[in-house]
């Protein structure tokens, strides 16, 4: 049986994707509580079988017991202002199901599955296994499409077009002759319409078993490439952090893309909490998660450290320290599955997906784990940072250079600190960590945020591996 057929057999029909909808009288938003047929709420013989094997093992989410507030790439930071964000529901929140399953990747990706994906992308050639990655790469001068798929499920894959440049000495060295493996620059032209981009992506999504995914195509890159993002359904539930991205060129063909080839299978079932309790947990985590340690107190160190018995020294506080938290309305809540790291493995965990609708910006999604707290194992305590260093920074985006052997990351930092980037590499992922240290601890500094770019060398080309931010545990979007 083919991999796609297996995916379709595992996929629940969206029999009851929307269990309840309440129109909010005050804001006009809609709350949706989703349930999956049979899987999210066991009953009858299935429930008895689950009871017979006892309670599920404690779930240890890396990055904290709740995994921290999640956010989609390119959307605002859920930490909001310097003192965090308070999310306020504009209406009643749904209770949702009583239990739901964690979904885990299983098995290995076959050559036949890679071939089917390659054909849908227009890539010719037979996949070759290089280590733990299936690869179809350009021949001869290195120009043409390349597809890399991790052999281990879920089969992270990346597709891009490379331009190797002319062969021989007929081309002068420089920008006109890019080295083999350099990504092909956009050729210009007008982007296709949203409808045309979705139509171009449809055959590819069908091969992936994601033809029922939620698809958007509003983003345009480089003025000519339209981006199609597909959020697949797994077990009949919407997902977060498990998306497929396809770049459609002006000619209506895919020029780049990435995603997961295999759908994860349902595993242990856990009791879950309602949206109101999850939102309260999200607010607790988001307090004070704004920029950390950017600059310092612009005060006289002698005054800050001085003081007498009658007049103790006041703690150093900037204007940002005393600012109220950012208030953001929540206009929607959907029960679904969110990508989280569990024991070094990327899995889909039951979660509430909240729609935040700030007054001064576009709506965005924030996520909170729905697994009941008593079934979450306490997080492993990370070793304290070295003396003189600050907490790690959250990475905003990345790009690759030198055929994927160099990783360049971008993040927000301060003008008074120095930063070091390290990469922990496995066959499935590359986890990047940004460490911070004060440039001059004795210097008075003004709190000012700046965008910082740093590069780290990889032992092997990035290929189909995901780039994970050590600070948030989330995938880093490609720039």
PEUR-V612999 format. One record per residue. N is the residue number from 1. RES is the residue in one letter. PHI is phi in degrees with one decimal (none if undefined). D_CENTER is the distance of its C-alpha to the mean C-alpha in Angstrom with 2 decimals. Layout:
N & RES & PHI & D_CENTER
N & RES & PHI & D_CENTER
This chain:
1 & X & none & 31.28
2 & X & -70.4 & 28.52
3 & X & -62.3 & 24.85
4 & X & -65.4 & 24.26
5 & X & -64.5 & 27.05
6 & X & -60.8 & 25.61
7 & X & -59.4 & 22.32
8 & X & -69.0 & 24.48
9 & X & -68.6 & 26.60
10 & X & -75.3 & 23.75
11 & X & -73.5 & 22.33
12 & X & -73.3 & 24.04
13 & X & -66.0 & 25.72
14 & X & -73.8 & 24.31
15 & X & -72.0 & 27.58
16 & X & -143.0 & 26.70
17 & X & -61.9 & 23.27
18 & X & -115.3 & 24.70
19 & X & -88.7 & 27.05
20 & X & -153.7 & 27.91
21 & X & -134.2 & 27.59
22 & X & -123.6 & 29.15
23 & X & -77.7 & 29.88
24 & X & -80.4 & 29.74
25 & X & -68.1 & 33.14
26 & X & -81.0 & 32.09
27 & X & -116.3 & 29.07
28 & X & 77.8 & 29.16
29 & X & -83.5 & 25.67
30 & X & -129.3 & 25.10
31 & X & -97.9 & 23.64
32 & X & -124.9 & 22.76
33 & X & -107.5 & 22.85
34 & X & -98.8 & 21.74
35 & X & -132.8 & 23.31
36 & X & -98.5 & 23.27
37 & X & -66.7 & 26.73
38 & X & 76.3 & 27.99
39 & X & -79.8 & 24.74
40 & X & -74.5 & 23.41
41 & X & -130.2 & 26.95
42 & X & -62.5 & 29.25
43 & X & -149.4 & 32.90
44 & X & 61.5 & 36.19
45 & X & -63.5 & 36.47
46 & X & -61.8 & 32.74
47 & X & -66.1 & 32.62
48 & X & -63.9 & 35.77
49 & X & -64.4 & 34.41
50 & X & -65.9 & 31.36
51 & X & -63.5 & 33.76
52 & X & -67.4 & 35.92
53 & X & -88.8 & 33.40
54 & X & 88.2 & 32.74
55 & X & -69.2 & 29.71
56 & X & -70.1 & 26.32
57 & X & -67.9 & 25.48
58 & X & -56.9 & 23.72
59 & X & -99.1 & 19.93
60 & X & -103.0 & 18.70
61 & X & -89.5 & 15.10
62 & X & -70.4 & 14.16
63 & X & 94.8 & 13.62
64 & X & 125.5 & 16.19
65 & X & -63.3 & 17.88
66 & X & -104.4 & 15.64
67 & X & 80.4 & 12.40
68 & X & 80.7 & 12.46
69 & X & -66.6 & 11.56
70 & X & -93.0 & 8.03
71 & X & -156.4 & 7.33
72 & X & -72.1 & 6.09
73 & X & -56.1 & 6.11
74 & X & 86.3 & 9.87
75 & X & -99.4 & 10.87
76 & X & -61.7 & 13.11
77 & X & -68.4 & 12.59
78 & X & -65.1 & 13.42
79 & X & -66.9 & 15.82
80 & X & 62.1 & 17.89
81 & X & -74.9 & 21.23
82 & X & -57.3 & 22.64
83 & X & -106.2 & 23.49
84 & X & 87.3 & 20.37
85 & X & -129.7 & 20.03
86 & X & -112.9 & 22.03
87 & X & -95.8 & 20.82
88 & X & -117.2 & 23.96
89 & X & -73.8 & 24.32
90 & X & -97.8 & 26.68
91 & X & 142.0 & 28.29
92 & X & -69.1 & 28.36
93 & X & -102.5 & 25.27
94 & X & -74.7 & 25.23
95 & X & -84.0 & 25.83
96 & X & 78.9 & 24.01
97 & X & -73.4 & 24.88
98 & X & -89.1 & 26.43
99 & X & -156.3 & 24.33
100 & X & -158.7 & 21.49
101 & X & -94.4 & 20.42
102 & X & -80.8 & 17.59
103 & X & -110.0 & 16.64
104 & X & -123.7 & 16.59
105 & X & -66.2 & 16.69
106 & X & -138.7 & 20.38
107 & X & 86.5 & 22.63
108 & X & -125.4 & 22.66
109 & X & -80.2 & 22.10
110 & X & -93.9 & 25.54
111 & X & -60.9 & 27.01
112 & X & -63.7 & 27.97
113 & X & -65.9 & 24.44
114 & X & -64.2 & 23.40
115 & X & -62.5 & 26.56
116 & X & -62.8 & 25.88
117 & X & -65.3 & 22.49
118 & X & -60.5 & 24.27
119 & X & -62.1 & 27.05
120 & X & -66.1 & 24.83
121 & X & -85.1 & 23.30
122 & X & 83.0 & 26.83
123 & X & -97.8 & 26.59
124 & X & -97.0 & 29.92
125 & X & 118.3 & 30.77
126 & X & -104.2 & 30.38
127 & X & -69.7 & 27.42
128 & X & -117.2 & 28.40
129 & X & -86.1 & 26.91
130 & X & -115.0 & 26.31
131 & X & 67.7 & 25.52
132 & X & -111.1 & 22.59
133 & X & -130.3 & 21.41
134 & X & -78.3 & 23.10
135 & X & -134.5 & 23.88
136 & X & -121.0 & 25.79
137 & X & -120.4 & 26.57
138 & X & -62.8 & 29.05
139 & X & -103.6 & 32.62
140 & X & 57.5 & 35.46
141 & X & -84.6 & 34.34
142 & X & 83.7 & 30.60
143 & X & -97.2 & 29.92
144 & X & 128.2 & 28.21
145 & X & -76.9 & 25.08
146 & X & -135.0 & 23.18
147 & X & -125.9 & 21.04
148 & X & -122.7 & 19.44
149 & X & -133.7 & 18.38
150 & X & -64.4 & 17.81
151 & X & -69.5 & 20.77
152 & X & -82.4 & 19.25
153 & X & -57.9 & 17.47
154 & X & -84.5 & 14.96
155 & X & 72.6 & 15.99
156 & X & -57.7 & 13.10
157 & X & -131.2 & 14.86
158 & X & -135.1 & 15.21
159 & X & -131.6 & 18.12
160 & X & -155.7 & 19.78
161 & X & -107.1 & 23.31
162 & X & -112.5 & 25.17
163 & X & -118.3 & 28.42
164 & X & -82.0 & 30.72
165 & X & 80.5 & 33.48
166 & X & -61.6 & 37.18
167 & X & -94.6 & 38.76
168 & X & 94.5 & 41.63
169 & X & -101.3 & 43.13
170 & X & -78.2 & 43.60
171 & X & -115.7 & 40.65
172 & X & -69.3 & 40.78
173 & X & -70.6 & 38.03
174 & X & 141.0 & 35.53
175 & X & -63.6 & 32.85
176 & X & -70.4 & 34.80
177 & X & -125.0 & 34.33
178 & X & -67.3 & 30.73
179 & X & -68.9 & 30.48
180 & X & -54.7 & 29.53
181 & X & 94.4 & 25.83
182 & X & -74.5 & 25.03
183 & X & -61.3 & 22.78
184 & X & -71.3 & 25.02
185 & X & -73.8 & 25.15
186 & X & -64.3 & 25.21
187 & X & -91.3 & 28.80
188 & X & 87.6 & 28.82
189 & X & 111.0 & 29.96
190 & X & -87.8 & 28.92
191 & X & -67.5 & 25.65
192 & X & -69.4 & 26.27
193 & X & -70.5 & 26.11
194 & X & -60.2 & 23.24
195 & X & -64.4 & 25.42
196 & X & -66.6 & 26.19
197 & X & -64.3 & 22.59
198 & X & -64.9 & 21.79
199 & X & -65.1 & 24.99
200 & X & -67.6 & 24.14
201 & X & -79.5 & 20.80
202 & X & -55.9 & 22.54
203 & X & -62.4 & 24.27
204 & X & -68.9 & 21.18
205 & X & -64.1 & 19.28
206 & X & -64.1 & 22.53
207 & X & -63.1 & 22.65
208 & X & -77.4 & 19.14
209 & X & 74.6 & 20.48
210 & X & -119.6 & 18.19
211 & X & -71.8 & 21.04
212 & X & -104.4 & 20.56
213 & X & -71.8 & 16.94
214 & X & -78.5 & 16.38
215 & X & -117.5 & 16.60
216 & X & -127.5 & 16.46
217 & X & -148.3 & 17.95
218 & X & -88.3 & 18.61
219 & X & -83.8 & 17.04
220 & X & -124.2 & 19.47
221 & X & -110.6 & 19.03
222 & X & 54.6 & 22.09
223 & X & 75.6 & 24.27
224 & X & -139.9 & 24.63
225 & X & -108.0 & 21.46
226 & X & -94.5 & 19.89
227 & X & -100.6 & 16.25
228 & X & -104.9 & 15.84
229 & X & -112.4 & 12.62
230 & X & -121.1 & 13.24
231 & X & -103.1 & 11.79
232 & X & -73.4 & 14.06
233 & X & -90.0 & 16.24
234 & X & -129.7 & 16.55
235 & X & 61.3 & 19.77
236 & X & 79.7 & 20.49
237 & X & -115.4 & 17.59
238 & X & -67.7 & 14.76
239 & X & -118.9 & 11.23
240 & X & -134.6 & 7.87
241 & X & 81.8 & 4.62
242 & X & -128.1 & 7.57
243 & X & -84.3 & 8.53
244 & X & -107.8 & 11.21
245 & X & -118.5 & 11.89
246 & X & -130.5 & 15.57
247 & X & -100.3 & 17.59
248 & X & -105.1 & 21.07
249 & X & -77.5 & 23.91
250 & X & -59.9 & 27.04
251 & X & -87.0 & 28.89
252 & X & 83.8 & 26.58
253 & X & -109.4 & 25.23
254 & X & -70.8 & 21.73
255 & X & -108.7 & 21.49
256 & X & -164.6 & 17.97
257 & X & -179.5 & 15.09
258 & X & -162.5 & 12.44
259 & X & 166.3 & 11.20
260 & X & -121.9 & 12.64
261 & X & -85.2 & 16.41
262 & X & -107.5 & 17.26
263 & X & -81.7 & 16.66
264 & X & -67.7 & 16.54
265 & X & -96.2 & 19.82
266 & X & -65.8 & 20.74
267 & X & -116.8 & 21.65
268 & X & -65.8 & 23.10
269 & X & -101.7 & 23.51
270 & X & -123.1 & 23.07
271 & X & -61.9 & 24.66
272 & X & -127.4 & 22.33
273 & X & -99.3 & 22.98
274 & X & -78.9 & 23.44
275 & X & -66.6 & 21.47
276 & X & -63.4 & 23.92
277 & X & -68.4 & 23.50
278 & X & -66.2 & 19.69
279 & X & -66.1 & 19.92
280 & X & -62.7 & 22.39
281 & X & -67.0 & 20.10
282 & X & -62.7 & 17.30
283 & X & -64.1 & 20.03
284 & X & -64.2 & 21.25
285 & X & -73.6 & 18.03
286 & X & -79.9 & 17.39
287 & X & -65.5 & 20.94
288 & X & 71.5 & 21.24
289 & X & -97.2 & 17.60
290 & X & -73.4 & 18.32
291 & X & -53.0 & 19.28
292 & X & -110.0 & 21.04
293 & X & 68.1 & 24.11
294 & X & -79.4 & 24.24
295 & X & 74.8 & 27.95
296 & X & -169.6 & 30.40
297 & X & -83.9 & 33.60
298 & X & -86.3 & 35.82
299 & X & -131.2 & 38.89
300 & X & -70.3 & 41.79
301 & X & -55.3 & 40.83
302 & X & -65.3 & 44.40
303 & X & -68.8 & 44.16
304 & X & -63.7 & 40.80
305 & X & -92.2 & 42.17
306 & X & -83.3 & 45.66
307 & X & 118.3 & 47.19
308 & X & -126.4 & 50.21
309 & X & -61.9 & 51.08
310 & X & -79.3 & 51.94
311 & X & -130.8 & 48.93
312 & X & -61.6 & 45.86
313 & X & -66.9 & 43.27
314 & X & -76.7 & 40.52
315 & X & -65.2 & 36.92
316 & X & -68.8 & 35.24
317 & X & -134.0 & 33.37
318 & X & -93.0 & 32.07
319 & X & -60.8 & 31.85
320 & X & -63.6 & 28.10
321 & X & -64.3 & 28.94
322 & X & -96.7 & 31.23
323 & X & -71.2 & 29.20
324 & X & -69.6 & 28.34
325 & X & -65.4 & 24.77
326 & X & -73.5 & 23.13
327 & X & -98.7 & 23.96
328 & X & -129.3 & 21.59
329 & X & -71.1 & 22.75
330 & X & -109.5 & 20.79
331 & X & -111.7 & 22.07
332 & X & -160.7 & 20.29
333 & X & -145.8 & 19.02
334 & X & -127.0 & 17.97
335 & X & -82.5 & 17.82
336 & X & -157.0 & 15.19
337 & X & -128.8 & 12.82
338 & X & -122.8 & 9.40
339 & X & -70.8 & 7.64
340 & X & -142.0 & 9.20
341 & X & -92.9 & 11.11
342 & X & -130.3 & 14.80
343 & X & 53.7 & 17.45
344 & X & 77.0 & 15.33
345 & X & -119.2 & 14.12
346 & X & -83.0 & 10.87
347 & X & -131.3 & 12.22
348 & X & -104.8 & 11.96
349 & X & -114.2 & 13.63
350 & X & -52.9 & 15.68
351 & X & -155.6 & 14.34
352 & X & -99.4 & 15.51
353 & X & -105.1 & 13.62
354 & X & -98.2 & 15.58
355 & X & -95.1 & 16.41
356 & X & -94.5 & 17.31
357 & X & -130.2 & 19.99
358 & X & -67.8 & 21.18
359 & X & -68.5 & 24.62
360 & X & -108.8 & 23.83
361 & X & -165.5 & 20.70
362 & X & -78.7 & 18.85
363 & X & -59.8 & 17.35
364 & X & -144.8 & 13.68
365 & X & -109.1 & 11.80
366 & X & -121.7 & 11.55
367 & X & -128.2 & 11.21
368 & X & -135.9 & 13.68
369 & X & -58.1 & 14.58
370 & X & -100.6 & 17.77
371 & X & -61.4 & 19.38
372 & X & -55.4 & 22.71
373 & X & -55.0 & 22.85
374 & X & -68.0 & 25.86
375 & X & -103.1 & 23.91
376 & X & -101.6 & 21.32
377 & X & -74.0 & 22.56
378 & X & -61.9 & 22.73
379 & X & -66.9 & 20.19
380 & X & -72.2 & 21.58
381 & X & -70.8 & 22.91
382 & X & -74.3 & 21.63
383 & X & -62.4 & 24.56
384 & X & -64.1 & 25.54
385 & X & -64.8 & 24.89
386 & X & -62.2 & 27.89
387 & X & -57.2 & 30.59
388 & X & 88.2 & 30.09
389 & X & -111.0 & 26.29
390 & X & -108.2 & 23.78
391 & X & -56.7 & 20.40
392 & X & -67.3 & 17.56
393 & X & -91.4 & 15.73
394 & X & -87.4 & 12.10
395 & X & -80.9 & 11.10
396 & X & -89.9 & 10.45
397 & X & -162.5 & 10.57
398 & X & -144.9 & 12.45
399 & X & -144.1 & 15.20
400 & X & -112.0 & 17.58
401 & X & -140.0 & 21.37
402 & X & 51.4 & 24.38
403 & X & 58.6 & 23.23
404 & X & 85.4 & 19.94
405 & X & -89.0 & 21.80
406 & X & -126.2 & 20.69
407 & X & -114.7 & 17.25
408 & X & -108.0 & 17.36
409 & X & -113.7 & 14.86
410 & X & -122.0 & 15.23
411 & X & -154.5 & 15.11
412 & X & -94.5 & 17.47
413 & X & -140.6 & 20.50
414 & X & -115.7 & 24.16
415 & X & -78.0 & 27.33
416 & X & -108.3 & 29.03
417 & X & -127.8 & 26.71
418 & X & -113.1 & 26.05
419 & X & -131.2 & 22.78
420 & X & -128.7 & 22.21
421 & X & -110.6 & 19.22
422 & X & -123.9 & 19.25
423 & X & -131.7 & 17.37
424 & X & -98.9 & 17.62
425 & X & -114.5 & 17.76
426 & X & -131.8 & 17.97
427 & X & -62.5 & 18.54
428 & X & -99.7 & 15.07
429 & X & -155.9 & 12.87
430 & X & -126.4 & 13.46
431 & X & -100.1 & 12.60
432 & X & -103.9 & 13.58
433 & X & -128.9 & 15.42
434 & X & -106.1 & 17.17
435 & X & -100.8 & 20.47
436 & X & -124.9 & 22.74
437 & X & -141.2 & 26.52
438 & X & -66.9 & 29.08
439 & X & -68.1 & 30.97
440 & X & -150.3 & 34.16
441 & X & -58.4 & 34.21
442 & X & -91.0 & 37.64
443 & X & -90.7 & 36.84
444 & X & -68.6 & 36.47
445 & X & -132.5 & 33.21
446 & X & -95.4 & 31.96
447 & X & -72.2 & 28.49
448 & X & -146.5 & 26.81
449 & X & -87.0 & 23.18
450 & X & -136.0 & 22.72
451 & X & -83.8 & 20.02
452 & X & -118.0 & 20.19
453 & X & -124.4 & 19.54
454 & X & -134.1 & 20.12
455 & X & -121.4 & 20.40
456 & X & -130.4 & 20.42
457 & X & -83.8 & 22.19
458 & X & -106.0 & 20.94
459 & X & -68.9 & 23.45
460 & X & -131.0 & 22.48
461 & X & -55.8 & 20.77
462 & X & -60.0 & 17.00
463 & X & 58.3 & 17.63
464 & X & -90.1 & 15.16
465 & X & -69.9 & 13.37
466 & X & -78.8 & 9.66
467 & X & -101.8 & 9.27
468 & X & -113.6 & 8.02
469 & X & -85.1 & 8.96
470 & X & -65.1 & 11.94
471 & X & -72.2 & 12.28
472 & X & -107.7 & 9.28
473 & X & 77.5 & 8.30
474 & X & -98.5 & 4.51
475 & X & -63.5 & 3.71
476 & X & -94.2 & 5.89
477 & X & -70.5 & 6.91
478 & X & -74.1 & 10.45
479 & X & -88.3 & 13.20
